[in-house]
Structures are given as structure tokens and as C-alpha cells.
Amino acid sequence: MIDEKEVAVIGLGPGGVTASIYLKRYGMTPFAFEKELVGGKVNKTEKVENYTGIETISGPDFGPQLENQLSSFDIQPIYKEVKQLSLNEDGTFHLVYGKNIEHDFKYVILASGLNERPFPINGQETFNSRGISRCAICDGPFYKGKDVAVVGAGTAAFEEATYLASIASSVTLIARRTTLRAPEYYVNNFLSHPNAKIKAPYEIIEAKGNQSLESIVIRNKDTDEREELNISGLFLYVGEAPNIEFIKIDGIFDEKGYIVTDKNLMTKVNNLYAIGDCRDTKLRQISTAVGDGALAASLIHETYQNK
Ligand SMILES: Cc1cc2nc3c(=O)[nH]c(=O)nc-3n(C[C@H](O)[C@H](O)[C@H](O)COP(=O)(O)OP(=O)(O)OC[C@H]3O[C@@H](n4cnc5c(N)ncnc54)[C@H](O)[C@@H]3O)c2cc1C
């Protein structure tokens, strides 16, 4: 017999944490699943900006604050990966997590964020990807006083490149197009560092090295001109996709794999909600994930009350 007060929240980034807190406030019972660290992507950024009320805070400080806030609401995260989510015949959900633990829920909130898609580069297999990273805050300090490059043209790429410019000897940002996706503020901030430069429109042809990365060959997409840059570190901020492999329910995704929701954040399947970065939204930020989490939780509570 399902306890209808229990709600599965899959993923504890800012979206899932907010949903869990609101559910608890409403007297529901969140089952808050997290396979890595509470805080999600926030843990992988050097500096959190654009979040109202907090001028700036380091990502690794912000994540633990979210965890503390969960404890203050007496919510114990379930540190297990959700392996499978499927639909039962009666319209409830079957969840498998950890070492094949099973549980059924009436309501589920998907808050699983984005995954880094593989971004294979020719030649990297010869040095086992040593020198290639997807997290500047985790690996940046290894490149103090060295030359590095960043691939990407969005806000995250510029934010992290700016951080790297304060550590590395030089930072070259490589973008495929001359029109950059990041707002001007982030671009200017990066370029205000004397050791920062942008190469656009360029693509990476090859990575070279023995024990670790030593250089990359890049190609100008307009002129076909090739150039070799001597760098020790390459940071990739490209190739993200929604984290949805565990969802065994058809018809809820768009062509890129984002979860499609209505204005109430519900998918085509009754009582299945999606919030934050994993859904088809125009803006992926902490504030949007948090807003989604609060709304989904309150709508679930309303449905529960009106049943
Ligand atoms: C480098 C970088 C810098 C950024 N800087 C800013 C900034 O300054 N300001 C800002 O507002 N935004 C910033 N963002 C964006 C912001 O981090 C995201 O928009 C936000 O974290 C999205 O929250 P979320 O809850 O949707 O997902 P996420 O934060 O991605 O969290 C999803 C969580 O789900 C977990 N999960 C996934 N699958 C499962 C599963 N099967 N079982 C259990 N757990 C699972 C993951 O481990 C993860 O912890 C930045 C992003 C990056 C990458």
C-alpha cells in the first residue's frame, strides 16, 4: 500500500533541495535521493553569482549550506543512485535505487540536472586524458603558473576561464563561433585579465602529449589555418545533456532528451514532475531551479490535499 505523503525527489541540486524543503514544510515526506554531493552542479563552480540575496559565494561553500539546510528540516538525504524509474499499471511509480532497493511512489519530482557528454578529442588516448578536465574548481590549482585552454562559449565557460586566469600563467578560450553565447559582462570580465585571450572561430583537431597533455592543434574554421598551442591543461565546458538514463518512461522527452513539462512543471504523465536544468527551459540557473522546486512541491501538496 502506497503512502501518498511520500514523494521521490531525484537529485539534490538547488532544485531538488528546494522541493524537498517545501514538501517537508507542507507536511509531506520527501525521499530525497542524491548519487554524489548535495548541491549538484554548484559544487563544480568556483563562484556562484546571480542568486538574489547572496552577492557572491564559492560553489564548494554553497553546496554544504544546502546540506545543512536539509538537516535543519530533518531531511536525511538518501545517498544512493536511482537506477530505474518506471510506471506501474495503476499509474504509480516504481523506483529502484542503490543495491536494488525498490519502492513505489504516487508522486515523483525529477531534478537530476545535466550530465557531461563525452567529448572525445583525437590523440587524447595516448596520455589517458591527463591534463583534460571538466571542473576548473576541482583541478585548476594543479595548473598554477601554467598555460591552459578552455573550450566553450557559454556563461559557465567564461566564468571558469576567469577563475583560471587568476591561477594559470595564460588562459586561451576556444570558441567554435565568433558570436559568443555568454553575456557581454562575463566576456569582458574574462578579458580584463592580461593573461586572457579568445580564439574564435576555432575547433580542436588534436591533443598531443606523452605522460600528460602538452599541446593542442586548433583549426580556424574560416581560413582552415592550423596552429599548435602549448598548454598543460584543457578545460571542457561543452557537451552537456540531461541526466535521464534511469527513466524508463516513454514520451516525456524532447529531441535533445530534455524533459518536457507543462506550465505546472508536470510531464505528460500524471504526478510526474521535472524541475531545474533537466527540463526543457530557456534558462538554467540556480534561481530557476529553485523556483521550479518550490512550485512543483506546492502543486503536489495541493493535489494531495484535493484527492
Ligand atoms: C561551471 C558552472 C558555473 C555555474 N555558475 C552559476 C552561477 O554563478 N549562478 C547560477 O545561478 N548558476 C550557475 N550555474 C548553473 C547552476 O549550477 C545550475 O543551473 C543548477 O545547479 C541547476 O540545479 P538543478 O537542481 O536543476 O541540477 P544540478 O545542480 O545539476 O543537480 C542535479 C543533481 O542530481 C543528481 N542526480 C542525477 N541523477 C541522479 C540519479 N539517478 N540518482 C540520484 N541523484 C542523481 C546529481 O548528482 C546532481 O547532484 C553554473 C553551472 C556550471 C556548470
The ligand as an SDF file (V2000), in Angstrom:
LIG
                    3D

 53 58  0  0  0  0  0  0  0  0999 V2000
   30.7190   25.8260  -14.1450 C   0  0  0  0  0  0  0  0  0  0  0  0
   29.3340   26.2690  -13.8140 C   0  0  0  0  0  0  0  0  0  0  0  0
   29.1250   27.5190  -13.2260 C   0  0  0  0  0  0  0  0  0  0  0  0
   27.8220   27.9490  -12.8960 C   0  0  0  0  0  0  0  0  0  0  0  0
   27.6510   29.1730  -12.2950 N   0  0  0  0  0  0  0  0  0  0  0  0
   26.3980   29.5790  -11.9470 C   0  0  0  0  0  0  0  0  0  0  0  0
   26.1910   30.8220  -11.2640 C   0  0  0  0  0  0  0  0  0  0  0  0
   27.1490   31.5650  -10.9670 O   0  0  0  0  0  0  0  0  0  0  0  0
   24.9090   31.1880  -10.9450 N   0  0  0  0  0  0  0  0  0  0  0  0
   23.8250   30.3980  -11.2450 C   0  0  0  0  0  0  0  0  0  0  0  0
   22.7010   30.7650  -10.9150 O   0  0  0  0  0  0  0  0  0  0  0  0
   24.0060   29.2050  -11.8810 N   0  0  0  0  0  0  0  0  0  0  0  0
   25.2430   28.7840  -12.2380 C   0  0  0  0  0  0  0  0  0  0  0  0
   25.4200   27.5760  -12.8930 N   0  0  0  0  0  0  0  0  0  0  0  0
   24.2260   26.7730  -13.2270 C   0  0  0  0  0  0  0  0  0  0  0  0
   23.6680   26.0550  -11.9760 C   0  0  0  0  0  0  0  0  0  0  0  0
   24.7300   25.3730  -11.3190 O   0  0  0  0  0  0  0  0  0  0  0  0
   22.5630   25.0960  -12.3790 C   0  0  0  0  0  0  0  0  0  0  0  0
   21.5990   25.7860  -13.1450 O   0  0  0  0  0  0  0  0  0  0  0  0
   21.8970   24.4690  -11.1650 C   0  0  0  0  0  0  0  0  0  0  0  0
   22.8310   23.7790  -10.3570 O   0  0  0  0  0  0  0  0  0  0  0  0
   20.7900   23.5170  -11.6030 C   0  0  0  0  0  0  0  0  0  0  0  0
   20.2370   22.9020  -10.4880 O   0  0  0  0  0  0  0  0  0  0  0  0
   19.4560   21.5100  -10.6030 P   0  0  0  0  0  0  0  0  0  0  0  0
   18.9420   21.2450   -9.2260 O   0  0  0  0  0  0  0  0  0  0  0  0
   18.4830   21.5540  -11.7140 O   0  0  0  0  0  0  0  0  0  0  0  0
   20.5200   20.4200  -11.0520 O   0  0  0  0  0  0  0  0  0  0  0  0
   22.0010   20.0750  -10.5860 P   0  0  0  0  0  0  0  0  0  0  0  0
   22.6150   21.1570   -9.8080 O   0  0  0  0  0  0  0  0  0  0  0  0
   22.6960   19.5960  -11.8030 O   0  0  0  0  0  0  0  0  0  0  0  0
   21.7810   18.8260   -9.6100 O   0  0  0  0  0  0  0  0  0  0  0  0
   21.3070   17.5890  -10.0770 C   0  0  0  0  0  0  0  0  0  0  0  0
   21.6860   16.5270   -9.0390 C   0  0  0  0  0  0  0  0  0  0  0  0
   21.0440   15.2930   -9.3720 O   0  0  0  0  0  0  0  0  0  0  0  0
   21.9070   14.2210   -9.0430 C   0  0  0  0  0  0  0  0  0  0  0  0
   21.4730   13.0420   -9.8020 N   0  0  0  0  0  0  0  0  0  0  0  0
   21.4260   12.9150  -11.1570 C   0  0  0  0  0  0  0  0  0  0  0  0
   20.9750   11.6910  -11.4960 N   0  0  0  0  0  0  0  0  0  0  0  0
   20.6940   11.0390  -10.3280 C   0  0  0  0  0  0  0  0  0  0  0  0
   20.2190    9.7450  -10.0200 C   0  0  0  0  0  0  0  0  0  0  0  0
   19.9080    8.8640  -10.9800 N   0  0  0  0  0  0  0  0  0  0  0  0
   20.0890    9.3800   -8.7120 N   0  0  0  0  0  0  0  0  0  0  0  0
   20.4100   10.2630   -7.7150 C   0  0  0  0  0  0  0  0  0  0  0  0
   20.8860   11.5140   -7.9590 N   0  0  0  0  0  0  0  0  0  0  0  0
   21.0280   11.8960   -9.2380 C   0  0  0  0  0  0  0  0  0  0  0  0
   23.2760   14.7530   -9.4550 C   0  0  0  0  0  0  0  0  0  0  0  0
   24.3190   14.0420   -8.7820 O   0  0  0  0  0  0  0  0  0  0  0  0
   23.1810   16.2160   -9.0080 C   0  0  0  0  0  0  0  0  0  0  0  0
   23.6680   16.4060   -7.6890 O   0  0  0  0  0  0  0  0  0  0  0  0
   26.7090   27.1110  -13.2030 C   0  0  0  0  0  0  0  0  0  0  0  0
   26.9200   25.8600  -13.8020 C   0  0  0  0  0  0  0  0  0  0  0  0
   28.2120   25.4370  -14.1020 C   0  0  0  0  0  0  0  0  0  0  0  0
   28.4160   24.0850  -14.7400 C   0  0  0  0  0  0  0  0  0  0  0  0
  1  2  1  0
  2  3  1  0
  2 52  2  0
  3  4  2  0
  4  5  1  0
  4 50  1  0
  5  6  2  0
  6  7  1  0
  6 13  1  0
  7  8  2  0
  7  9  1  0
  9 10  1  0
 10 11  2  0
 10 12  1  0
 12 13  2  0
 13 14  1  0
 14 15  1  0
 14 50  1  0
 15 16  1  0
 16 17  1  0
 16 18  1  0
 18 19  1  0
 18 20  1  0
 20 21  1  0
 20 22  1  0
 22 23  1  0
 23 24  1  0
 24 25  2  0
 24 26  1  0
 24 27  1  0
 27 28  1  0
 28 29  2  0
 28 30  1  0
 28 31  1  0
 31 32  1  0
 32 33  1  0
 33 34  1  0
 33 48  1  0
 34 35  1  0
 35 36  1  0
 35 46  1  0
 36 37  1  0
 36 45  1  0
 37 38  2  0
 38 39  1  0
 39 40  1  0
 39 45  2  0
 40 41  1  0
 40 42  2  0
 42 43  1  0
 43 44  2  0
 44 45  1  0
 46 47  1  0
 46 48  1  0
 48 49  1  0
 50 51  2  0
 51 52  1  0
 52 53  1  0
M  END
$$$$
